[in-house]
Amino acid sequence: MTAFSVKISVAEFADAEVIVDLSRKTFFETFASKNTKEDMDKYLDEKFNLGIVKTELNDAKTVFFLASIDEKVIGYSKSKQSKIPKEINDKALEIERLYVCKDHQNKKIGAILIQENIHHAIKNALDTIWLGVWEHNPKAIEFYERWGFEVFDKHVFVLGNDPQNDLLMKREVKNEKK
């Protein structure tokens, strides 16, 4: 196995194009085989465009963590303090996205990104981390369960024109050390 060093950084406004490209690539790699081209194209165009990402980068309650190897960004997460399901108190962080390029999966990059989000939540005195994960993505569900997340509800996630079910999962962090 080749040794490599993963660098985690907080994205800046100048990283917007990198985030758009990485978002489109990783989302396509993850979901294209189980969805129609039309639904994928619509979702990618609506959610992963330069205007949207720049707006997200300007939001003080949103943070993108970028994972790089040898100066190449190979994964990222996006988390934010915003809308909160009724089952969670208002001191929560939502991990909205966590993706790693297919050729870098199974290298613990996702684990590094999830740890970064946990540290971010603890540092900001938040009590809970929550997320939505597609019910037909067992690899991701298992990953989050290994990190202590538990299903507490579900909601509809619209991919293009296709309503799908996301499982809502949460993990308490309020009693963890800073």
PEDAWO-V815049 format. One record per residue. N is the residue number from 0. SS is DSSP state (h for helix, s for strand, l for the rest). OMEGA is omega in whole degrees, 0 to 359 (* if undefined). D_CENTER is the distance of its C-alpha to the mean C-alpha in whole Angstrom. Layout:
BEGIN
n = <N;N>
ss = <SS;SS>
omega = <OMEGA;OMEGA>
d_center = <D_CENTER;D_CENTER>
END
This chain:
BEGIN
n = <0;1;2;3;4;5;6;7;8;9;10;11;12;13;14;15;16;17;18;19;20;21;22;23;24;25;26;27;28;29;30;31;32;33;34;35;36;37;38;39;40;41;42;43;44;45;46;47;48;49;50;51;52;53;54;55;56;57;58;59;60;61;62;63;64;65;66;67;68;69;70;71;72;73;74;75;76;77;78;79;80;81;82;83;84;85;86;87;88;89;90;91;92;93;94;95;96;97;98;99;100;101;102;103;104;105;106;107;108;109;110;111;112;113;114;115;116;117;118;119;120;121;122;123;124;125;126;127;128;129;130;131;132;133;134;135;136;137;138;139;140;141;142;143;144;145;146;147;148;149;150;151;152;153;154;155;156;157;158;159;160;161;162;163;164;165;166;167;168;169;170;171;172;173;174;175;176;177>
ss = <l;l;l;l;l;s;s;s;s;s;l;l;h;h;h;h;h;h;h;h;h;h;h;h;h;h;h;h;h;h;h;h;h;h;l;l;h;h;h;h;h;h;h;h;h;h;h;l;l;h;h;h;h;h;h;h;h;l;l;l;l;s;s;s;s;s;s;s;s;l;l;s;s;s;s;s;s;s;s;s;l;l;l;l;l;l;l;l;l;l;l;s;s;s;s;s;s;s;s;s;l;h;h;h;l;l;l;l;h;h;h;h;h;h;h;h;h;h;h;h;h;h;h;l;l;l;l;s;s;s;s;s;s;s;l;l;l;h;h;h;h;h;h;h;h;h;l;l;l;s;s;s;s;s;s;s;s;s;s;l;l;s;s;s;s;s;s;s;s;s;s;s;l;l;l;l;l;l>
omega = <181;177;177;180;180;177;176;177;174;182;176;181;181;180;187;182;177;180;178;182;181;179;181;182;186;178;178;179;185;192;185;184;183;181;180;178;182;179;178;181;180;181;180;180;182;189;185;175;187;180;180;183;177;177;179;180;179;180;183;181;180;177;173;171;180;176;183;170;181;177;178;179;186;178;180;169;174;177;183;172;181;183;185;176;183;181;184;178;187;178;187;176;175;169;184;179;171;185;176;178;185;182;176;177;183;176;179;178;178;179;179;180;180;176;179;178;177;178;179;180;181;180;181;176;177;185;191;169;179;181;173;180;183;183;179;178;185;179;180;179;179;178;182;176;177;180;174;178;179;178;177;181;172;175;180;176;182;177;185;176;187;175;181;179;171;170;175;182;179;176;177;176;187;182;180;183;177;*>
d_center = <27;26;25;23;21;17;17;14;15;14;14;17;18;20;16;16;17;15;12;14;15;12;10;13;14;11;10;14;15;12;14;17;20;19;19;22;22;23;20;18;19;19;16;15;18;17;13;13;16;18;19;16;14;17;17;13;14;18;16;17;15;11;10;9;9;11;12;16;19;22;21;18;15;13;10;7;4;5;7;10;13;14;15;16;17;21;20;19;20;20;18;15;11;9;5;4;2;3;6;10;13;15;18;16;14;16;17;15;12;10;12;12;9;9;12;12;10;12;15;14;14;17;19;18;20;18;18;15;12;11;8;9;10;12;16;16;14;16;14;11;13;15;13;11;15;16;14;16;14;16;17;18;18;17;17;17;15;17;16;19;22;20;20;18;17;14;14;13;13;14;15;17;18;21;23;21;23;22>
END
